[in-house]
Amino acid sequence: TGTARGKSFSRWFVLYNLGLAGTLAAMTVRGILQVFSSDMSGLNHIAGLFHTILGTSLVWFFVLLRKACHEDSKDGANLPDSAPLNTRRG
């Protein structure tokens, strides 16, 4: 249903943005620390955790996309018969 799909998408959107922002922040801090020759030993693990969240959310997006495509095809949301796929004449 549309409501369930909307809730799933909202959850995915939050998780994806959390992973993206966390990955970017951790990599930025890591780069700054590397320039100043400092070291924070746990930062690589934090960046890896956010990277895993980001990858998981991308897989989840494709699952949601597949479900949406299958629901649309069951509802008959196909191209109309008057829209030819091949417009070559002759």
Secondary structure by P-SEA (a helix, b strand, c coil): caaaaaaaaaaaaaaaaaaaaaaaaaaaaaaaaaaacccccaaaaaaaaaaaaaaaaaaaaaaaaaaaaaaaaaaccccccccccccccc
